[in-house]
Amino acid sequence: MSATTLPEDSGTGPAAGKRRVHAQIPDDKAMLRAAVELTRDINTARPEIYWPDMLLSTIVGYGALAGAILLEPLWLAVLSGLVAVFALYRALLFIHEISHLHRDALPGFRTAWNLLVGIPMLTPSLMYDSAHRIHHTRTRYGTIEDPEYMPLALMKPWSLPAFVLVAALAPVALVLRWGILAPLGLVIPPLRRFAWERFSTLAINPEFRRRPPEDKERSWYLFQQTGASIWAIFLMTTPFWLGWKPLLVAMIITGAVAVFNQLRTLVAHLWENDGQAMTVTAQYLDSVNVPRTVAAIWAPVGLRYHALHHLVPSLPYHSLHEAHQRISAHLGDGSTFDEASHPGMWPLVGRIAKSTMGQRDTAD
């Protein structure tokens, strides 16, 4: 691969490793230009990668879930459950790709994913796509209007374990959302509005309130809501004719998927912004790349390059590694681009935890 030659620019970000007031970081124009110009030829989603990846992850995930329910002895069921967690985790994370796909890209992929993964796991794509686009809005990232941002690094130490562990309640919350609140909302309009505003988005910002859907989205969202509601009601009936074991095992596995995803979310950003609007470069530096190959296990479907994703949100997941190599080679070590690269999950957890400890000491 030969990198495209771009004109040089003196714009660079602040030195790595220093705490920054993110709203004061100017844009590094050389980096922004390189991110666009060096990735134009790899900016198309390839169906021969998306479809097999999603389908294989789904098949393996459900097969392993069945094994966790049916297999004996216990160690074999547990091993099958672990395979199910990782496979279903990967299949579920295609919801992120769906939120960025152009409407004409990969015909049928959104519908197939919702039927195979989103609705069965009670997380249809409506819970993510429009809200995630707000997260990528230039003037709303990291502000009170961002559904996917909380200044975790500026909060108290207890907020980190609470942030991760609360995700274990997701399976119960999703069954209640779609199996109880959705049907009741049909006859109680205020409850329907409340559920839509508060419980229809995969948000971490407790202040976020979702707006009513646009007219062009209503039929598509109605399809997803109806499917999720029917499936949730079906799941609630299974203990009466299948016993409790299948539902409990499925909820344990999906709860593990949710906790694992929440841990990944914890290290997707540095969470150091205090609510002010930020430049694109500041958003990039508040986000995280983990180029090491092992990171693809806990941040699959391209999410180990989350900072790069914030530079070029439309870039498909299978192109992010190549894009990272091209831009790194062009800008070199010590560039602003290089600053967003981190060694792994646990150093990032440690960095954020250390920051929260500083908040405690300040309060004391």
C-alpha positions in Angstrom: 0.0 0.0 0.0 1.3 3.4 -0.9 -0.1 6.4 1.0 -1.3 9.4 -0.8 1.0 12.4 -0.5 -0.7 15.3 1.2 0.6 18.9 1.7 2.1 19.4 5.0 0.5 21.5 7.7 1.9 22.8 11.0 -1.3 22.2 13.0 -0.7 19.7 15.8 -2.5 19.0 19.1 -1.2 19.4 22.6 1.3 17.0 24.1 0.2 13.5 25.0 -0.5 12.6 28.6 -1.6 16.0 29.8 -5.1 16.8 31.1 -6.7 19.2 28.7 -9.6 21.6 28.7 -11.1 20.0 25.6 -13.2 22.9 24.5 -10.0 24.9 24.0 -8.3 22.4 21.7 -8.1 23.8 18.1 -8.6 21.6 15.1 -5.6 20.0 13.6 -6.3 20.7 9.9 -3.6 18.4 8.7 -5.0 15.4 10.5 -8.6 16.2 9.5 -7.5 16.5 5.8 -5.5 13.3 6.0 -8.4 11.3 7.5 -10.6 12.2 4.6 -8.2 12.1 1.7 -6.4 8.9 2.7 -9.6 6.9 3.1 -11.7 7.8 0.0 -10.9 4.5 -1.8 -11.9 2.3 1.2 -15.1 4.1 2.2 -17.6 1.6 0.7 -19.3 -1.1 2.8 -18.5 -4.5 1.4 -21.4 -6.9 1.5 -19.1 -9.9 1.2 -17.7 -9.0 4.6 -20.8 -7.7 6.4 -23.2 -10.5 5.6 -21.0 -13.5 6.5 -19.6 -11.8 9.6 -23.0 -11.0 11.0 -24.7 -14.3 10.0 -21.8 -16.5 11.3 -21.7 -14.6 14.6 -25.5 -15.0 15.0 -25.5 -18.7 14.1 -22.7 -19.5 16.5 -24.2 -17.3 19.2 -27.6 -18.9 19.2 -26.1 -22.4 18.8 -23.9 -21.8 21.8 -26.8 -20.4 23.7 -28.8 -23.6 23.0 -25.8 -25.6 24.2 -25.6 -23.6 27.5 -29.3 -24.5 28.1 -29.1 -28.2 27.0 -25.6 -29.5 27.5 -24.3 -31.5 30.5 -22.1 -31.6 32.5 -22.1 -28.1 33.9 -18.6 -27.2 32.7 -19.6 -27.9 29.1 -22.7 -25.7 29.5 -20.6 -22.9 31.0 -18.1 -23.2 28.1 -20.9 -23.0 25.6 -22.3 -20.0 27.5 -18.9 -18.2 27.2 -18.9 -18.8 23.4 -22.5 -17.5 23.2 -21.5 -14.3 25.1 -18.7 -13.4 22.7 -20.5 -14.4 19.5 -23.8 -12.6 20.4 -21.7 -9.6 21.6 -20.2 -9.4 18.1 -23.5 -9.9 16.4 -25.2 -7.2 18.5 -22.5 -4.6 17.9 -23.5 -4.5 14.2 -26.1 -2.1 15.5 -23.4 0.5 15.5 -22.6 -0.1 11.9 -26.3 0.1 11.0 -26.5 3.5 12.5 -23.9 4.8 10.0 -24.8 2.9 6.9 -26.2 4.9 4.0 -29.8 4.0 3.3 -28.8 2.5 -0.1 -25.9 0.5 1.2 -26.2 -3.2 1.9 -29.9 -3.7 0.8 -31.8 -5.8 3.3 -29.0 -5.8 5.9 -30.9 -3.6 8.4 -34.1 -5.7 8.2 -32.2 -9.0 8.4 -30.2 -7.8 11.4 -33.3 -6.7 13.2 -35.1 -9.9 12.6 -32.2 -12.1 13.5 -30.5 -10.1 16.3 -32.1 -6.8 17.3 -35.6 -8.1 18.0 -34.7 -11.4 19.5 -32.2 -9.6 21.8 -34.8 -6.9 22.5 -32.5 -4.2 21.2 -33.9 -3.2 17.8 -31.9 -0.7 15.8 -34.4 2.1 16.6 -32.9 2.2 20.1 -29.5 3.3 18.7 -29.5 4.8 15.3 -31.0 8.3 15.6 -29.5 8.9 19.1 -26.1 7.8 18.0 -26.1 10.3 15.1 -26.6 13.0 17.8 -23.5 11.7 19.5 -21.6 12.5 16.3 -23.0 15.9 15.8 -20.3 18.5 15.9 -21.9 20.9 18.4 -23.5 18.3 20.7 -20.8 15.7 21.4 -19.9 15.7 25.0 -22.7 18.2 26.0 -25.9 17.8 28.0 -27.6 17.0 24.7 -25.4 14.0 23.9 -27.3 10.8 24.8 -24.1 8.8 24.9 -21.8 11.0 27.1 -21.3 11.5 30.8 -18.1 13.1 32.2 -17.2 9.9 34.0 -13.6 11.0 34.6 -14.9 14.0 36.4 -17.3 12.1 38.7 -16.9 10.3 42.0 -15.0 6.9 42.2 -18.2 4.9 42.9 -19.6 6.0 39.6 -17.4 3.7 37.5 -18.4 0.3 39.1 -22.0 1.5 39.2 -21.8 2.5 35.5 -20.6 -1.0 34.5 -22.7 -3.2 36.9 -26.0 -1.5 36.2 -25.8 -3.1 32.7 -26.5 -6.5 34.3 -30.1 -5.3 34.8 -30.5 -4.8 31.0 -32.3 -8.1 30.2 -34.9 -7.5 32.9 -35.3 -3.9 31.9 -35.7 -4.8 28.2 -38.4 -7.4 28.9 -40.3 -4.9 31.0 -39.9 -2.2 28.3 -41.2 -4.2 25.4 -43.3 -6.8 27.2 -45.2 -4.6 29.6 -44.7 -0.9 28.9 -45.2 -1.2 25.1 -48.6 -3.0 25.3 -49.8 -0.7 28.1 -48.8 2.3 26.1 -51.3 1.3 23.4 -54.1 2.2 25.8 -52.3 4.8 28.0 -50.9 7.6 25.7 -49.0 9.4 28.5 -47.2 6.1 29.4 -46.4 5.6 25.7 -44.8 9.1 25.5 -42.9 8.5 28.7 -41.6 5.2 27.6 -40.5 6.6 24.2 -38.7 9.6 25.8 -37.0 7.7 28.6 -36.7 4.0 27.7 -36.4 3.7 23.9 -32.8 4.7 23.6 -29.5 3.0 24.5 -28.4 6.2 26.3 -26.1 6.7 29.3 -26.9 10.3 29.8 -29.8 10.4 32.4 -30.8 13.8 31.2 -31.5 12.8 27.7 -35.1 12.9 26.4 -35.9 11.4 23.1 -38.0 13.5 20.6 -40.9 12.0 18.7 -39.9 10.1 15.6 -40.1 11.8 12.2 -42.9 10.9 9.8 -40.5 9.0 7.5 -39.3 6.8 10.5 -42.7 5.9 11.9 -43.5 2.8 9.9 -40.0 1.4 10.3 -40.0 2.0 14.0 -43.5 0.6 14.4 -42.3 -2.6 12.7 -39.4 -2.9 15.2 -41.5 -2.0 18.2 -44.2 -4.5 17.3 -41.7 -7.3 16.8 -39.8 -6.6 20.1 -43.1 -6.4 22.0 -44.4 -9.7 20.6 -41.1 -11.4 21.3 -40.9 -10.1 24.9 -44.4 -11.3 25.6 -43.5 -14.7 24.2 -40.4 -14.8 26.4 -42.5 -14.1 29.5 -44.7 -17.1 28.7 -41.9 -19.6 28.3 -41.5 -20.5 32.1 -45.1 -21.8 32.0 -44.4 -24.4 29.3 -40.6 -24.7 29.1 -39.7 -24.2 32.8 -37.5 -21.4 34.1 -34.1 -22.7 33.0 -34.1 -21.5 29.3 -35.2 -18.0 30.2 -32.8 -17.7 33.1 -29.8 -19.0 31.1 -30.7 -16.6 28.2 -30.9 -13.7 30.6 -27.6 -14.5 32.3 -25.9 -14.7 28.9 -27.5 -11.5 27.6 -26.7 -9.8 30.9 -23.0 -10.8 30.5 -23.1 -9.4 26.9 -24.5 -6.1 28.3 -21.9 -5.8 31.1 -19.1 -6.6 28.6 -20.4 -4.0 26.2 -20.6 -1.4 29.1 -17.0 -2.1 30.0 -16.0 -1.5 26.4 -18.1 1.7 26.4 -16.3 2.8 29.6 -13.0 2.8 27.6 -14.3 4.1 24.3 -13.7 7.7 25.5 -11.7 9.5 28.2 -14.9 11.2 29.4 -13.0 14.4 30.4 -15.2 17.0 28.8 -17.2 19.2 31.2 -20.1 19.9 28.9 -18.8 22.5 26.5 -19.0 22.2 22.7 -15.7 20.8 21.2 -13.8 20.9 17.9 -13.6 17.6 15.9 -9.9 17.3 17.0 -11.0 17.7 20.7 -13.6 15.0 20.2 -11.0 12.8 18.6 -8.6 13.3 21.6 -11.4 12.5 24.0 -11.9 9.2 22.2 -9.7 6.1 22.1 -7.9 3.9 19.6 -6.4 0.6 20.8 -4.4 -0.6 17.7 -3.3 -3.9 19.4 -4.9 -6.9 17.7 -6.0 -8.5 21.0 -8.3 -5.5 21.4 -10.5 -6.9 18.6 -11.8 -9.5 21.1 -13.3 -7.0 23.6 -13.9 -4.2 21.0 -15.0 -6.1 17.8 -16.5 -4.8 14.6 -13.9 -2.0 14.4 -14.6 -0.5 17.8 -11.0 -0.7 18.9 -10.5 2.3 16.5 -13.2 4.4 18.1 -11.3 7.7 17.9 -10.6 7.2 14.2 -14.3 6.4 13.8 -15.1 9.9 15.2 -12.8 11.4 12.5 -14.5 9.5 9.7 -17.8 8.2 11.0 -18.9 6.8 7.6 -15.9 4.5 7.2 -17.0 0.9 7.4 -15.6 -1.2 10.2 -13.5 -3.5 7.9 -11.6 -0.4 6.6 -10.6 1.1 10.0 -7.4 -0.9 10.4 -6.1 0.0 7.0 -7.1 3.6 7.5 -5.3 3.8 10.8 -2.1 2.4 9.2 -2.3 4.9 6.3 -2.9 8.0 8.5 -0.3 6.9 11.1 2.3 6.4 8.3 1.6 9.8 6.8 1.5 11.9 10.0 4.2 10.0 11.9 4.9 9.4 15.6 4.2 12.2 18.0 1.4 13.6 15.8 -2.0 14.6 17.2 -3.3 11.4 15.5 -0.9 9.3 17.5 -2.1 10.8 20.8 -5.4 9.0 20.7 -3.7 5.5 20.7 -3.7 3.7 24.0 -2.2 0.4 25.1 -5.3 -1.5 26.2 -8.5 -1.7 28.3 -7.0 -1.9 31.8 -4.6 1.1 31.5 -7.6 3.1 30.3 -9.8 1.9 33.2 -6.9 2.9 35.5 -6.6 6.3 34.0 -10.3 7.1 34.4 -10.3 5.6 37.9 -7.3 7.8 38.8 -9.1 10.8 37.5 -12.2 10.0 39.7 -10.0 9.6 42.7 -8.7 13.1 42.0 -12.3 14.3 42.1 -12.7 12.7 45.5 -9.6 14.3 46.8 -10.8 17.7 45.5 -14.2 17.3 47.3 -12.4 16.3 50.5 
